[in-house]
């Protein structure tokens, strides 16, 4: 039996895959094995933002506020979209700016949808600083963000609902679902 990944890679034609979803949804941990299986490059947009700014995301928020961070995020996504054959883990709020959608829709956008309580548990057990959750009630802050962003995430080309699957299994599931999104070029009829 033929390996379906080279065929899928060929059908993708170098289009980037953008993983979107709330912080803690597993975009980075799923993106790495997905990129590896496709023999694509992997980019964590937040890491690129930190590299470009020369400081951490919490420091960017302190210095420039959320608006300054979002401006930098838009510049980084625009630059990334000029490349091809990448799996890109975006920041949770990348979907809040229409210009980011313009860049991401040049590829395929995949929403990693995790139920709110599971998301909260993941975030509580993760020591990554999350400036938007530095509130008196992080659960309420998460609910507010999720309520606002859910309709935006729903604009993704593909939604993957994640329960407790490890990232490798999520990546495999995405590989199985991707062919349903890709239109093959029309076959030329012989004259």
Secondary structure, DSSP 8 states (H G I E B T S, - for coil): ---HHHHHHHHHTT--EEEE-STTSSHHHHHHHHHHHHT-EEEEHHHHHHHHHTS-HHHHHHHHHHHHHHHHHHHHHHHHTTS-SEEEE--TTGGGSHHHHHHHTTSEEEEEEE-HHHHHHHHHT--S--GGG-SS-HHHHHHHHHHHHHHHHTTSSEEEEESS--HHHHHHHHHHHHTTT----------
